Amino acid sequence: MMTKEDVTELFANIAENAPWDLSQPLLWGYYFTNPASGPLEQAAALLAIQGYRPVELYQPELDDPAATPVWVLHVEKEEVHGVDSLHARNGELMQFAQEQKLASYDGMDVGPAGQDKDVPQF
């Protein structure tokens, strides 16, 4: 999980390099992994009830063909976060992953809300 220092650095990077107003909602993407897709499908349904929008459930291409395949669930939510609230959200989602017996909460990314999905994300 990202430490609070990591989150602080992320916000400093956004403030310095991205033309986004941190006081307005941004599009926060959250990622979970698991060796089987079924538990992630169930997690997506539970997260949707909590206001997250399921985006994609996929198997990424692995660099090592001998590596065990993994499934990734990507959900997103438009939210306003500060360092403390994002750090708390990461903790909540890590706990959710543990409760659902998923392999991991794999972190987050952020981009502008209401814009083209091709905009680079941090």
Buried (B, 14 or more C-beta within 10 A) or exposed (E): BBEBEBBBEBBEEBEEEBEBEEEEBBBBBBBBBBEEBEBBBBBBEEBEEEEBBBBEBEEEEEEEEEEEEBBBBBBBBBBBBEBEEBBBBBBEBBEBBEEBEBBBBBBBBBBBBEEEEEEEBE
